Amino acid sequence: MIWWRTGDRNGATLTTGRMGQAFALVLGLFGVWSFASGGSYLGLVTMVLALILYQAAGAAVMQGVIGRRIQSITVADIMDREPVTIPAELTLLDAHDRFFTQHQWPWFAVVDPSRHFLGVLRQQRVESEIAAGRPALPVTDVLEDDMPVRIDEQAPLESLLGSEGLGRLGAMVAVDSDGVLQGVVTLAQVRQALNPAT
């Protein structure tokens, strides 16, 4: 109801969390009084219930605080604007020698000459194709273009939380409205943006 009245979801979460904490404290005091006055089992149960409720409300407060901190932050605000990418015209052997061996990363974004994002090239796939005697294959032949790693550079940071690509690969590829790669945002950058100390 607070969210509906104010239009501020994070503020509503923060307010209801604090209300929950206040209610838990009152409930806990009642439990202490009940237990102290008669040593009743009900008082002990009430104190335990108050503790659980306070912890749950505390999580809501933290969610509201974090939500307020990041509501105006976009992917573009925290991404690396000059990520290492693999040109689409390379062969698997070139990609292996010039990128995977040098940088020791498990995957790279592949782009065409206009920097349109084409897909993800993974080290494991490159090495298996080379071992199978196909080192001259173009990288575009083994791209994983259906992986959920693409995100709009203007998307809110909040949309990254829980995204499948960030969880699976540790980074997301940020593109503009034309699909041109603008940067890469990593799990470490997201964690830094969420850190209250920063």
Secondary structure, DSSP 8 states (H G I E B T S, - for coil): -HHHHHS-HHHHHHHHHHHHHHHHHHHHHHHHHHHHHH--HHHHHHHHHHHHHHHHHHHHHHHHHHHHHHTT-BHHHHSBSS--EEETT-BHHHHIIIIIHHH--SEEEEE-TT-BEEEEEEHHHHHHHHHTT-TTSBGGGG-BTTSS-EEETTSBGGGGTT-HHHHHHSEEEEE-TT-BEEEEEEHHHHHHHH-TT-
